[in-house]
Amino acid sequence: MAKQDLKDTKLQEHVDAIEKHKALLEKLHLDSNTHLDEINGSITKLTLTLEEYLKVIGIP
């Protein structure tokens, strides 16, 4: 996989994680029965995808 393709893939993974997290927060706002462990898992996913993307673009 070319470096640009890897960058694009990692960026898209992070954007997808952001969109999923946003949807969870909106669900929590409308329905407080959303489980906080689900929110925590989403935050973890955001962190991991951001770390992977930053490594690919050269930011340690």
PyMOL commands that set and color helices and strands:
alter all, ss='L'
color gray80, all
select helices_A, chain A and resi 3-30+36-56
alter helices_A, ss='H'
color red, helices_A
deselect
rebuild
show_as cartoon
